[in-house]
Amino acid sequence: MIAHYPYLIVGGGMTADAAVRAIRSIDENKAIGIISEEPYPPYLRPPLSKGLWKGRPVQRIWCRTESKKADLFLGETALALDLSNRRLYTDKEKTYSFEKLLIATGGRPRTLPFKDQSIIYYRNLADYYKLREITERAEHFGIIGGGFIGTEIASCLCELGKKVSMIFLEEGIGRRIFPLELSLRLNAFFEQKGVRLYPNQSVKDYRKEGDKEIIVSSTGQELVFDCVVAGLGIIPNVELAKEAGIKVENGIVVNEYLQTSCEGVYAAGDVANFYCPPLGKRLRVEHEDNARKMGECAGKAMAGNPLVYEHIPSFYSDFFNFSYESVGIADGNLPVISFWNADSSKGVLYYHDSSKLMGVLLWNIPGKVPEARALLSEGVAADPQVLSHRISLD
């Protein structure tokens, strides 16, 4: 038997939830189906490395997508698309037909090529439950990666009183986002908090001995841990689309309405490669803000109200007593014009390409994202005199 859904969504994350809500704002009645590999209904992902470690109850992360009259098929994997017949096949030997399809398959963690691993590649709710359980008995944790997952998890574990070490390729924490000076300042702060750092190093080998996990660094050091956690970025899940003949290039390529190269098939969230008009370039963004905004835009298009996607994505992170928000492109390799207060506790960093502003990072300055987004929309020149008074440090 074939289950028919006028609106079918593959992927059960925040993008799917946003799409359902957008569809329901236009079409209250037609059936919506969601096929998700995860055993859990849609939930908020950021708390997995933030709030849940600081007392936020798990009950508060659920999106409650089912309240919008959406049918959820959990623990089910989409295997193949037949675009000519508008059908999708899953690992449960089930067939779904559709009129409009949204591919919101997100991505899977990048992994290291070692056999017999117990490394937690931190990504989803199951990973949170697993790591939380391990913290009840383990004391020494190794973190591979100095990006936002690595820094947030290291911070959470430190605040639980655990011994933490970090190993990462770059010279400083968050170097792919932050300029060198800020990145090195974070190194010093993390070390003051008791975190042992191994910068400029990769993982050469890994093995288990009893209940211990051993990492061999590129400098030959053997580091012994009770548990190893990795945050190495993700690989977009494009296989379903690619095998169906949909255009793929660093994600699933979409047009200004988030439609793929196949009419009636949309893509959004971490997996989608889209054009950002204010920045003048194509992007693929792996953060909550973009996931939700793209899901909303795609849902409206599916329901017959297509809008050009012009949103400039933002991102936020919290660790120890620091917080930052970025809008647009925050790339540690770009030139930066920065302004800091007297004790360097608050700052605004403007990323540019030598002529045009490309991104803004707000360091410990809450509530200024709309101002930063407006600046980028204006196409402001990368002029220190012009930028010096645009966003207040207060």
C-alpha atoms as a printed R data frame, in Angstrom:
    type eleno elety resid chain resno      x      y       z
1   ATOM     1    CA   MET     A     1  0.000  0.000   0.000
2   ATOM     2    CA   ILE     A     2  1.249  3.481  -0.866
3   ATOM     3    CA   ALA     A     3  0.814  6.257   1.704
4   ATOM     4    CA   HIS     A     4  0.077  9.559  -0.024
5   ATOM     5    CA   TYR     A     5  1.060 12.935   1.408
6   ATOM     6    CA   PRO     A     6  0.532 16.233  -0.433
7   ATOM     7    CA   TYR     A     7  3.472 17.480   1.661
8   ATOM     8    CA   LEU     A     8  6.264 15.040   2.446
9   ATOM     9    CA   ILE     A     9  9.388 15.948   4.427
10  ATOM    10    CA   VAL     A    10 12.516 13.822   4.686
11  ATOM    11    CA   GLY     A    11 14.377 14.670   7.873
12  ATOM    12    CA   GLY     A    12 13.001 15.290  11.333
13  ATOM    13    CA   GLY     A    13 14.968 18.235  12.722
14  ATOM    14    CA   MET     A    14 14.297 21.913  13.348
15  ATOM    15    CA   THR     A    15 14.022 22.605   9.613
16  ATOM    16    CA   ALA     A    16 11.197 20.085   9.304
17  ATOM    17    CA   ASP     A    17  9.373 21.589  12.281
18  ATOM    18    CA   ALA     A    18  9.652 25.112  10.840
19  ATOM    19    CA   ALA     A    19  8.388 23.885   7.463
20  ATOM    20    CA   VAL     A    20  5.365 22.208   9.038
21  ATOM    21    CA   ARG     A    21  4.436 25.369  10.925
22  ATOM    22    CA   ALA     A    22  4.787 27.459   7.758
23  ATOM    23    CA   ILE     A    23  2.641 25.049   5.747
24  ATOM    24    CA   ARG     A    24 -0.019 25.074   8.436
25  ATOM    25    CA   SER     A    25 -0.088 28.897   8.427
26  ATOM    26    CA   ILE     A    26 -1.350 28.626   4.835
27  ATOM    27    CA   ASP     A    27 -2.923 25.185   4.519
28  ATOM    28    CA   GLU     A    28 -4.657 23.868   7.624
29  ATOM    29    CA   ASN     A    29 -5.923 20.612   6.203
30  ATOM    30    CA   LYS     A    30 -3.756 18.746   3.702
31  ATOM    31    CA   ALA     A    31 -1.743 15.892   5.141
32  ATOM    32    CA   ILE     A    32  1.925 16.347   6.073
33  ATOM    33    CA   GLY     A    33  4.274 13.408   6.549
34  ATOM    34    CA   ILE     A    34  7.741 13.473   8.128
35  ATOM    35    CA   ILE     A    35 10.224 10.634   7.709
36  ATOM    36    CA   SER     A    36 13.076 10.764  10.213
37  ATOM    37    CA   GLU     A    37 16.001  8.451  10.914
38  ATOM    38    CA   GLU     A    38 16.068  9.535  14.532
39  ATOM    39    CA   PRO     A    39 13.928  7.717  17.109
40  ATOM    40    CA   TYR     A    40 12.897 11.061  18.609
41  ATOM    41    CA   PRO     A    41 10.439 13.663  17.290
42  ATOM    42    CA   PRO     A    42 11.868 17.047  16.244
43  ATOM    43    CA   TYR     A    43 13.785 18.812  19.001
44  ATOM    44    CA   LEU     A    44 15.966 21.870  19.538
45  ATOM    45    CA   ARG     A    45 19.588 20.921  18.904
46  ATOM    46    CA   PRO     A    46 21.565 23.814  20.526
47  ATOM    47    CA   PRO     A    47 20.675 22.802  24.125
48  ATOM    48    CA   LEU     A    48 22.546 19.506  23.606
49  ATOM    49    CA   SER     A    49 25.830 21.349  24.163
50  ATOM    50    CA   LYS     A    50 24.460 24.234  26.211
51  ATOM    51    CA   GLY     A    51 21.319 24.327  28.354
52  ATOM    52    CA   LEU     A    52 20.885 20.615  29.084
53  ATOM    53    CA   TRP     A    53 24.233 20.675  30.908
54  ATOM    54    CA   LYS     A    54 23.121 23.648  32.988
55  ATOM    55    CA   GLY     A    55 19.879 22.333  34.392
56  ATOM    56    CA   ARG     A    56 17.480 22.797  31.514
57  ATOM    57    CA   PRO     A    57 15.055 19.831  31.488
58  ATOM    58    CA   VAL     A    58 14.907 17.634  28.404
59  ATOM    59    CA   GLN     A    59 11.153 18.244  28.260
60  ATOM    60    CA   ARG     A    60 11.819 21.797  27.095
61  ATOM    61    CA   ILE     A    61 13.683 20.833  23.904
62  ATOM    62    CA   TRP     A    62 10.762 19.197  22.091
63  ATOM    63    CA   CYS     A    63  9.317 21.147  19.150
64  ATOM    64    CA   ARG     A    64  5.918 19.413  19.459
65  ATOM    65    CA   THR     A    65  5.584 19.223  15.694
66  ATOM    66    CA   GLU     A    66  2.851 16.612  15.998
67  ATOM    67    CA   SER     A    67  0.569 19.289  17.468
68  ATOM    68    CA   LYS     A    68  0.399 20.784  13.973
69  ATOM    69    CA   LYS     A    69 -1.299 17.683  12.565
70  ATOM    70    CA   ALA     A    70  1.845 16.166  11.046
71  ATOM    71    CA   ASP     A    71  2.373 12.408  10.849
72  ATOM    72    CA   LEU     A    72  5.802 11.395  12.141
73  ATOM    73    CA   PHE     A    73  7.522  8.212  10.976
74  ATOM    74    CA   LEU     A    74 10.478  7.843  13.337
75  ATOM    75    CA   GLY     A    75 13.456  5.515  13.045
76  ATOM    76    CA   GLU     A    76 12.835  5.215   9.313
77  ATOM    77    CA   THR     A    77 15.386  5.903   6.572
78  ATOM    78    CA   ALA     A    78 14.588  7.187   3.092
79  ATOM    79    CA   LEU     A    79 16.462  4.991   0.610
80  ATOM    80    CA   ALA     A    80 15.450  6.132  -2.873
81  ATOM    81    CA   LEU     A    81 13.466  8.752  -4.778
82  ATOM    82    CA   ASP     A    82 11.523  8.129  -7.960
83  ATOM    83    CA   LEU     A    83 10.972 11.681  -9.164
84  ATOM    84    CA   SER     A    84  9.082 10.800 -12.314
85  ATOM    85    CA   ASN     A    85  6.401  9.022 -10.278
86  ATOM    86    CA   ARG     A    86  6.724 11.227  -7.200
87  ATOM    87    CA   ARG     A    87  7.486  8.327  -4.884
88  ATOM    88    CA   LEU     A    88  9.879  7.698  -2.021
89  ATOM    89    CA   TYR     A    89 11.011  4.317  -0.690
90  ATOM    90    CA   THR     A    90 12.263  3.586   2.831
91  ATOM    91    CA   ASP     A    91 14.110  0.869   4.730
92  ATOM    92    CA   LYS     A    92 10.798 -0.233   6.279
93  ATOM    93    CA   GLU     A    93  9.738 -1.468   2.804
94  ATOM    94    CA   LYS     A    94  7.219  1.345   2.689
95  ATOM    95    CA   THR     A    95  6.375  3.577  -0.254
96  ATOM    96    CA   TYR     A    96  5.205  7.172   0.003
97  ATOM    97    CA   SER     A    97  3.824  9.319  -2.796
98  ATOM    98    CA   PHE     A    98  3.884 13.092  -2.664
99  ATOM    99    CA   GLU     A    99  2.997 16.303  -4.450
100 ATOM   100    CA   LYS     A   100  5.619 18.516  -2.809
101 ATOM   101    CA   LEU     A   101  8.778 17.206  -1.162
102 ATOM   102    CA   LEU     A   102 11.227 18.860   1.232
103 ATOM   103    CA   ILE     A   103 14.660 17.314   1.684
104 ATOM   104    CA   ALA     A   104 15.895 18.382   5.106
105 ATOM   105    CA   THR     A   105 18.318 15.539   5.749
106 ATOM   106    CA   GLY     A   106 20.959 17.630   7.520
107 ATOM   107    CA   GLY     A   107 24.373 16.047   7.876
108 ATOM   108    CA   ARG     A   108 26.325 13.318   9.611
109 ATOM   109    CA   PRO     A   109 29.431 13.836  11.762
110 ATOM   110    CA   ARG     A   110 32.853 13.644  10.190
111 ATOM   111    CA   THR     A   111 34.676 10.686  11.716
112 ATOM   112    CA   LEU     A   112 38.220  9.427  12.107
113 ATOM   113    CA   PRO     A   113 39.341  6.284  10.225
114 ATOM   114    CA   PHE     A   114 40.025  4.005  13.186
115 ATOM   115    CA   LYS     A   115 38.561  0.576  13.888
116 ATOM   116    CA   ASP     A   116 36.787 -0.467  17.078
117 ATOM   117    CA   GLN     A   117 36.051  3.069  18.208
118 ATOM   118    CA   SER     A   118 34.216  4.313  21.253
119 ATOM   119    CA   ILE     A   119 34.626  7.968  20.247
120 ATOM   120    CA   ILE     A   120 31.429  9.992  20.637
121 ATOM   121    CA   TYR     A   121 31.005 12.136  17.511
122 ATOM   122    CA   TYR     A   122 28.715 14.588  19.226
123 ATOM   123    CA   ARG     A   123 25.691 15.485  17.150
124 ATOM   124    CA   ASN     A   124 22.279 14.353  18.420
125 ATOM   125    CA   LEU     A   125 20.145 13.634  21.464
126 ATOM   126    CA   ALA     A   126 21.355 10.038  21.704
127 ATOM   127    CA   ASP     A   127 24.913 11.390  21.978
128 ATOM   128    CA   TYR     A   128 23.839 13.673  24.812
129 ATOM   129    CA   TYR     A   129 22.249 10.796  26.725
130 ATOM   130    CA   LYS     A   130 25.346  8.646  26.186
131 ATOM   131    CA   LEU     A   131 27.816 11.312  27.300
132 ATOM   132    CA   ARG     A   132 25.668 12.314  30.267
133 ATOM   133    CA   GLU     A   133 25.630  8.705  31.452
134 ATOM   134    CA   ILE     A   134 29.405  8.413  31.075
135 ATOM   135    CA   THR     A   135 29.979 11.541  33.183
136 ATOM   136    CA   GLU     A   136 28.451  9.685  36.135
137 ATOM   137    CA   ARG     A   137 31.517  7.408  36.297
138 ATOM   138    CA   ALA     A   138 34.310  8.969  34.203
139 ATOM   139    CA   GLU     A   139 36.698 11.768  35.177
140 ATOM   140    CA   HIS     A   140 39.122 12.452  32.318
141 ATOM   141    CA   PHE     A   141 37.731 13.510  28.938
142 ATOM   142    CA   GLY     A   142 39.529 14.119  25.671
143 ATOM   143    CA   ILE     A   143 37.964 16.532  23.177
144 ATOM   144    CA   ILE     A   144 39.020 16.352  19.526
145 ATOM   145    CA   GLY     A   145 38.320 19.608  17.710
146 ATOM   146    CA   GLY     A   146 38.505 23.257  18.702
147 ATOM   147    CA   GLY     A   147 35.300 24.467  17.066
148 ATOM   148    CA   PHE     A   148 32.030 25.388  18.731
149 ATOM   149    CA   ILE     A   149 31.080 21.811  19.702
150 ATOM   150    CA   GLY     A   150 34.515 21.196  21.214
151 ATOM   151    CA   THR     A   151 34.547 24.466  23.156
152 ATOM   152    CA   GLU     A   152 30.998 24.106  24.452
153 ATOM   153    CA   ILE     A   153 31.423 20.487  25.552
154 ATOM   154    CA   ALA     A   154 34.798 21.243  27.140
155 ATOM   155    CA   SER     A   155 33.193 24.098  29.066
156 ATOM   156    CA   CYS     A   156 30.266 21.947  30.238
157 ATOM   157    CA   LEU     A   157 32.521 19.125  31.389
158 ATOM   158    CA   CYS     A   158 34.852 21.520  33.218
159 ATOM   159    CA   GLU     A   159 31.921 22.995  35.056
160 ATOM   160    CA   LEU     A   160 31.008 19.477  36.173
161 ATOM   161    CA   GLY     A   161 34.457 19.267  37.735
162 ATOM   162    CA   LYS     A   162 35.889 16.917  35.107
163 ATOM   163    CA   LYS     A   163 39.462 16.857  33.854
164 ATOM   164    CA   VAL     A   164 39.460 17.949  30.217
165 ATOM   165    CA   SER     A   165 42.041 17.981  27.410
166 ATOM   166    CA   MET     A   166 41.552 19.386  23.907
167 ATOM   167    CA   ILE     A   167 43.475 18.490  20.765
168 ATOM   168    CA   PHE     A   168 42.923 20.471  17.568
169 ATOM   169    CA   LEU     A   169 44.576 21.241  14.239
170 ATOM   170    CA   GLU     A   170 44.641 25.011  14.507
171 ATOM   171    CA   GLU     A   171 46.938 27.176  16.620
172 ATOM   172    CA   GLY     A   172 44.069 28.439  18.734
173 ATOM   173    CA   ILE     A   173 40.558 27.648  19.915
174 ATOM   174    CA   GLY     A   174 37.918 28.653  17.386
175 ATOM   175    CA   ARG     A   175 40.581 29.775  14.930
176 ATOM   176    CA   ARG     A   176 38.395 28.997  11.925
177 ATOM   177    CA   ILE     A   177 36.017 31.692  13.143
178 ATOM   178    CA   PHE     A   178 38.105 34.031  15.287
179 ATOM   179    CA   PRO     A   179 41.117 36.147  14.330
180 ATOM   180    CA   LEU     A   180 44.409 34.882  15.745
181 ATOM   181    CA   GLU     A   181 44.604 37.328  18.663
182 ATOM   182    CA   LEU     A   182 41.194 36.351  20.024
183 ATOM   183    CA   SER     A   183 41.828 32.662  19.403
184 ATOM   184    CA   LEU     A   184 45.090 32.741  21.391
185 ATOM   185    CA   ARG     A   185 43.383 34.695  24.156
186 ATOM   186    CA   LEU     A   186 40.882 31.848  24.451
187 ATOM   187    CA   ASN     A   187 43.740 29.363  24.673
188 ATOM   188    CA   ALA     A   188 45.046 31.212  27.725
189 ATOM   189    CA   PHE     A   189 41.572 31.391  29.296
190 ATOM   190    CA   PHE     A   190 40.857 27.674  28.814
191 ATOM   191    CA   GLU     A   191 44.229 26.804  30.311
192 ATOM   192    CA   GLN     A   192 43.435 28.989  33.318
193 ATOM   193    CA   LYS     A   193 40.280 26.927  33.729
194 ATOM   194    CA   GLY     A   194 42.398 23.796  33.879
195 ATOM   195    CA   VAL     A   195 41.903 22.546  30.322
196 ATOM   196    CA   ARG     A   196 45.027 20.930  28.859
197 ATOM   197    CA   LEU     A   197 45.509 22.079  25.272
198 ATOM   198    CA   TYR     A   198 47.265 20.347  22.383
199 ATOM   199    CA   PRO     A   199 47.083 22.875  19.523
200 ATOM   200    CA   ASN     A   200 48.537 22.386  16.048
201 ATOM   201    CA   GLN     A   201 48.101 18.639  16.403
202 ATOM   202    CA   SER     A   202 46.049 15.947  14.724
203 ATOM   203    CA   VAL     A   203 45.085 12.460  15.879
204 ATOM   204    CA   LYS     A   204 47.516  9.987  14.343
205 ATOM   205    CA   ASP     A   205 46.207  6.835  16.022
206 ATOM   206    CA   TYR     A   206 43.583  5.600  18.446
207 ATOM   207    CA   ARG     A   207 43.150  2.426  20.444
208 ATOM   208    CA   LYS     A   208 41.348  1.046  23.486
209 ATOM   209    CA   GLU     A   209 43.000 -0.658  26.412
210 ATOM   210    CA   GLY     A   210 40.523 -1.988  28.937
211 ATOM   211    CA   ASP     A   211 38.243  0.846  29.945
212 ATOM   212    CA   LYS     A   212 40.646  3.502  28.661
213 ATOM   213    CA   GLU     A   213 40.795  5.250  25.273
214 ATOM   214    CA   ILE     A   214 44.214  6.250  23.988
215 ATOM   215    CA   ILE     A   215 44.914  8.942  21.411
216 ATOM   216    CA   VAL     A   216 48.299  9.210  19.726
217 ATOM   217    CA   SER     A   217 48.901 12.759  18.550
218 ATOM   218    CA   SER     A   218 50.803 13.803  15.435
219 ATOM   219    CA   THR     A   219 53.739 14.709  17.703
220 ATOM   220    CA   GLY     A   220 53.814 11.168  19.082
221 ATOM   221    CA   GLN     A   221 52.280 11.861  22.487
222 ATOM   222    CA   GLU     A   222 50.019  9.158  23.952
223 ATOM   223    CA   LEU     A   223 47.046 10.706  25.722
224 ATOM   224    CA   VAL     A   224 44.926  8.454  27.939
225 ATOM   225    CA   PHE     A   225 41.257  9.222  28.635
226 ATOM   226    CA   ASP     A   226 38.178  7.672  30.164
227 ATOM   227    CA   CYS     A   227 36.113  9.031  27.256
228 ATOM   228    CA   VAL     A   228 36.818 10.776  23.954
229 ATOM   229    CA   VAL     A   229 34.390 13.211  22.329
230 ATOM   230    CA   ALA     A   230 34.859 14.654  18.835
231 ATOM   231    CA   GLY     A   231 33.383 17.662  17.091
232 ATOM   232    CA   LEU     A   232 34.827 17.660  13.589
233 ATOM   233    CA   GLY     A   233 32.023 19.200  11.569
234 ATOM   234    CA   ILE     A   234 29.494 17.409   9.395
235 ATOM   235    CA   ILE     A   235 29.112 15.953   5.914
236 ATOM   236    CA   PRO     A   236 25.825 16.997   4.263
237 ATOM   237    CA   ASN     A   237 23.494 14.082   3.569
238 ATOM   238    CA   VAL     A   238 23.061 14.587  -0.171
239 ATOM   239    CA   GLU     A   239 22.975 10.955  -1.289
240 ATOM   240    CA   LEU     A   240 19.194 10.664  -1.604
241 ATOM   241    CA   ALA     A   241 19.049 13.741  -3.826
242 ATOM   242    CA   LYS     A   242 22.176 12.938  -5.832
243 ATOM   243    CA   GLU     A   243 21.077  9.414  -6.704
244 ATOM   244    CA   ALA     A   244 17.737 10.806  -7.874
245 ATOM   245    CA   GLY     A   245 19.499 13.148 -10.296
246 ATOM   246    CA   ILE     A   246 19.052 16.359  -8.321
247 ATOM   247    CA   LYS     A   247 21.924 18.839  -8.671
248 ATOM   248    CA   VAL     A   248 24.425 18.609  -5.829
249 ATOM   249    CA   GLU     A   249 27.482 20.786  -5.140
250 ATOM   250    CA   ASN     A   250 28.594 21.303  -1.534
251 ATOM   251    CA   GLY     A   251 25.068 20.387  -0.546
252 ATOM   252    CA   ILE     A   252 21.844 20.294  -2.517
253 ATOM   253    CA   VAL     A   253 21.738 23.305  -4.828
254 ATOM   254    CA   VAL     A   254 18.558 25.378  -4.528
255 ATOM   255    CA   ASN     A   255 17.259 28.500  -6.267
256 ATOM   256    CA   GLU     A   256 16.040 31.698  -4.646
257 ATOM   257    CA   TYR     A   257 12.784 29.953  -3.630
258 ATOM   258    CA   LEU     A   258 14.698 26.978  -2.165
259 ATOM   259    CA   GLN     A   259 13.544 24.698  -4.976
260 ATOM   260    CA   THR     A   260 16.043 22.128  -6.216
261 ATOM   261    CA   SER     A   261 16.757 21.340  -9.866
262 ATOM   262    CA   CYS     A   262 13.573 19.225  -9.778
263 ATOM   263    CA   GLU     A   263 10.293 21.134  -9.790
264 ATOM   264    CA   GLY     A   264  8.260 20.657  -6.628
265 ATOM   265    CA   VAL     A   265 11.230 19.328  -4.660
266 ATOM   266    CA   TYR     A   266 12.796 21.663  -2.106
267 ATOM   267    CA   ALA     A   267 15.820 21.512   0.186
268 ATOM   268    CA   ALA     A   268 16.569 23.470   3.344
269 ATOM   269    CA   GLY     A   269 18.763 23.521   6.420
270 ATOM   270    CA   ASP     A   270 22.275 22.135   6.810
271 ATOM   271    CA   VAL     A   271 22.040 20.216   3.541
272 ATOM   272    CA   ALA     A   272 21.095 23.129   1.264
273 ATOM   273    CA   ASN     A   273 23.432 25.260  -0.845
274 ATOM   274    CA   PHE     A   274 21.722 28.625  -1.399
275 ATOM   275    CA   TYR     A   275 22.539 32.062  -2.782
276 ATOM   276    CA   CYS     A   276 22.623 34.902  -0.245
277 ATOM   277    CA   PRO     A   277 21.907 38.158  -2.139
278 ATOM   278    CA   PRO     A   278 23.184 40.604   0.522
279 ATOM   279    CA   LEU     A   279 26.554 38.827   0.643
280 ATOM   280    CA   GLY     A   280 26.684 38.090  -3.077
281 ATOM   281    CA   LYS     A   281 27.701 34.454  -2.772
282 ATOM   282    CA   ARG     A   282 26.418 30.926  -2.268
283 ATOM   283    CA   LEU     A   283 26.478 29.461   1.231
284 ATOM   284    CA   ARG     A   284 25.756 26.257   3.076
285 ATOM   285    CA   VAL     A   285 25.113 26.999   6.749
286 ATOM   286    CA   GLU     A   286 24.918 24.483   9.593
287 ATOM   287    CA   HIS     A   287 23.235 26.427  12.383
288 ATOM   288    CA   GLU     A   288 19.828 26.787  14.033
289 ATOM   289    CA   ASP     A   289 18.877 30.216  12.723
290 ATOM   290    CA   ASN     A   290 19.319 29.216   9.097
291 ATOM   291    CA   ALA     A   291 17.664 25.837   9.644
292 ATOM   292    CA   ARG     A   292 14.515 27.425  11.006
293 ATOM   293    CA   LYS     A   293 14.353 30.355   8.569
294 ATOM   294    CA   MET     A   294 14.960 28.122   5.543
295 ATOM   295    CA   GLY     A   295 12.404 25.620   6.788
296 ATOM   296    CA   GLU     A   296  9.838 28.389   7.119
297 ATOM   297    CA   CYS     A   297 10.556 29.745   3.637
298 ATOM   298    CA   ALA     A   298 10.482 26.286   2.054
299 ATOM   299    CA   GLY     A   299  7.224 25.415   3.807
300 ATOM   300    CA   LYS     A   300  5.558 28.545   2.474
301 ATOM   301    CA   ALA     A   301  6.780 27.795  -1.038
302 ATOM   302    CA   MET     A   302  5.446 24.235  -0.818
303 ATOM   303    CA   ALA     A   303  2.058 25.592   0.243
304 ATOM   304    CA   GLY     A   304  1.883 27.997  -2.696
305 ATOM   305    CA   ASN     A   305  3.400 31.191  -1.311
306 ATOM   306    CA   PRO     A   306  6.997 31.271  -2.584
307 ATOM   307    CA   LEU     A   307  9.226 34.045  -1.251
308 ATOM   308    CA   VAL     A   308 12.795 34.871  -2.211
309 ATOM   309    CA   TYR     A   309 15.145 33.675   0.537
310 ATOM   310    CA   GLU     A   310 17.224 36.730   1.426
311 ATOM   311    CA   HIS     A   311 17.911 35.992   5.080
312 ATOM   312    CA   ILE     A   312 21.463 36.540   6.358
313 ATOM   313    CA   PRO     A   313 22.121 33.634   8.752
314 ATOM   314    CA   SER     A   314 23.311 34.121  12.306
315 ATOM   315    CA   PHE     A   315 24.863 31.847  14.908
316 ATOM   316    CA   TYR     A   316 25.495 31.948  18.653
317 ATOM   317    CA   SER     A   317 27.602 30.073  21.166
318 ATOM   318    CA   ASP     A   318 28.117 30.094  24.926
319 ATOM   319    CA   PHE     A   319 31.014 28.670  26.923
320 ATOM   320    CA   PHE     A   320 32.185 29.462  30.432
321 ATOM   321    CA   ASN     A   321 31.302 33.151  30.975
322 ATOM   322    CA   PHE     A   322 31.602 34.057  27.285
323 ATOM   323    CA   SER     A   323 28.914 34.366  24.670
324 ATOM   324    CA   TYR     A   324 29.047 35.511  21.096
325 ATOM   325    CA   GLU     A   325 26.752 35.923  18.130
326 ATOM   326    CA   SER     A   326 27.807 36.168  14.524
327 ATOM   327    CA   VAL     A   327 25.900 37.284  11.443
328 ATOM   328    CA   GLY     A   328 26.963 36.570   7.888
329 ATOM   329    CA   ILE     A   329 30.412 35.095   7.260
330 ATOM   330    CA   ALA     A   330 32.727 34.886  10.268
331 ATOM   331    CA   ASP     A   331 35.899 33.388   8.832
332 ATOM   332    CA   GLY     A   332 39.171 33.566  10.740
333 ATOM   333    CA   ASN     A   333 41.061 33.907   7.466
334 ATOM   334    CA   LEU     A   334 39.299 37.129   6.466
335 ATOM   335    CA   PRO     A   335 40.640 40.572   7.372
336 ATOM   336    CA   VAL     A   336 38.978 41.920  10.516
337 ATOM   337    CA   ILE     A   337 38.310 45.424  11.814
338 ATOM   338    CA   SER     A   338 37.740 45.131  15.557
339 ATOM   339    CA   PHE     A   339 36.629 47.423  18.360
340 ATOM   340    CA   TRP     A   340 36.943 46.454  22.042
341 ATOM   341    CA   ASN     A   341 36.094 48.103  25.333
342 ATOM   342    CA   ALA     A   342 38.818 49.022  27.843
343 ATOM   343    CA   ASP     A   343 39.191 45.557  29.409
344 ATOM   344    CA   SER     A   344 38.491 43.626  26.151
345 ATOM   345    CA   SER     A   345 35.466 41.949  27.690
346 ATOM   346    CA   LYS     A   346 33.154 43.224  24.943
347 ATOM   347    CA   GLY     A   347 33.878 43.663  21.276
348 ATOM   348    CA   VAL     A   348 32.532 43.986  17.751
349 ATOM   349    CA   LEU     A   349 34.481 42.338  14.943
350 ATOM   350    CA   TYR     A   350 33.795 43.246  11.322
351 ATOM   351    CA   TYR     A   351 34.899 40.685   8.735
352 ATOM   352    CA   HIS     A   352 35.467 41.983   5.215
353 ATOM   353    CA   ASP     A   353 36.943 41.129   1.823
354 ATOM   354    CA   SER     A   354 39.017 44.350   1.672
355 ATOM   355    CA   SER     A   355 36.107 46.303   0.239
356 ATOM   356    CA   LYS     A   356 32.766 44.962   1.433
357 ATOM   357    CA   LEU     A   357 31.559 43.946   4.875
358 ATOM   358    CA   MET     A   358 30.929 40.158   4.945
359 ATOM   359    CA   GLY     A   359 30.218 39.356   8.584
360 ATOM   360    CA   VAL     A   360 29.870 40.734  12.106
361 ATOM   361    CA   LEU     A   361 30.766 38.996  15.371
362 ATOM   362    CA   LEU     A   362 29.384 40.353  18.634
363 ATOM   363    CA   TRP     A   363 31.465 39.341  21.643
364 ATOM   364    CA   ASN     A   364 29.521 39.475  24.922
365 ATOM   365    CA   ILE     A   365 27.146 42.057  23.427
366 ATOM   366    CA   PRO     A   366 23.584 40.660  23.434
367 ATOM   367    CA   GLY     A   367 20.654 42.031  21.483
368 ATOM   368    CA   LYS     A   368 22.584 43.549  18.577
369 ATOM   369    CA   VAL     A   369 22.009 40.924  15.880
370 ATOM   370    CA   PRO     A   370 19.334 43.016  14.089
371 ATOM   371    CA   GLU     A   371 21.774 45.941  13.868
372 ATOM   372    CA   ALA     A   372 24.506 43.673  12.508
373 ATOM   373    CA   ARG     A   373 22.156 42.155   9.969
374 ATOM   374    CA   ALA     A   374 21.021 45.603   8.840
375 ATOM   375    CA   LEU     A   375 24.651 46.660   8.309
376 ATOM   376    CA   LEU     A   376 25.294 43.665   6.079
377 ATOM   377    CA   SER     A   377 22.106 44.318   4.130
378 ATOM   378    CA   GLU     A   378 23.266 47.880   3.464
379 ATOM   379    CA   GLY     A   379 26.485 46.624   1.888
380 ATOM   380    CA   VAL     A   380 28.566 48.954   4.059
381 ATOM   381    CA   ALA     A   381 32.175 49.525   3.023
382 ATOM   382    CA   ALA     A   382 34.969 48.112   5.188
383 ATOM   383    CA   ASP     A   383 35.951 51.542   6.527
384 ATOM   384    CA   PRO     A   384 37.077 51.704  10.191
385 ATOM   385    CA   GLN     A   385 35.904 55.294  10.539
386 ATOM   386    CA   VAL     A   386 32.430 54.409   9.273
387 ATOM   387    CA   LEU     A   387 32.176 51.253  11.376
388 ATOM   388    CA   SER     A   388 33.540 52.717  14.606
389 ATOM   389    CA   HIS     A   389 30.178 54.160  15.662
390 ATOM   390    CA   ARG     A   390 27.688 51.789  13.987
391 ATOM   391    CA   ILE     A   391 27.286 49.197  16.783
392 ATOM   392    CA   SER     A   392 27.718 50.338  20.371
393 ATOM   393    CA   LEU     A   393 29.818 48.314  22.814
394 ATOM   394    CA   ASP     A   394 27.346 49.098  25.618
